[in-house]
Amino acid sequence: MVLEAITKGVVETPLDSFFNRSFDQAGNPKILLGRIKDEYKGLIPMAIADAKAKLGKAYDDVFDINNDKYYCSELVYEAFKKANNDQPIFQLRPMTFKDPDTKATFGIWEDYYKELNYAIPEKAPGLNPGSISRSIYLDIVHAYGTPQGFVAAR
């Protein structure tokens, strides 16, 4: 089982369903497998307990780190923060919904937030799977398929 926050909320998902959710161009599941470094493995049981305590909580469709709803990366962030005596091990950064080349907000995000009747949280604190994958607290040990933007360490 995978403990995760998806549009249904915080749920446990069977591993095969998790693997069959997203595919690369070759038809392979797109998943990076990361492991907390040995010196931080003691945080895992408490992080799991904290995440399990959130089962049934609503999905955070506006990506607001300060409400009682959770998006995928926020669930991981909060669980490990709690396990580490309220000290984060993954870093919040100002979120952006803009094209880095044109500095214009991506249309998909304009439409998304307009439908929610919510202001785009440009520069609000947040994180995403990519930023978590680059954390100094974990190692990427395997890539299933080819996740977009993933470059294996050399």
Summary of the structure (lengths in Angstrom):
residues: 154
radius of gyration: 16.2
end to end distance: 30.9
largest distance: 44.2
contacts: 392
relative contact order: 0.21
helix: 31%
strand: 21%
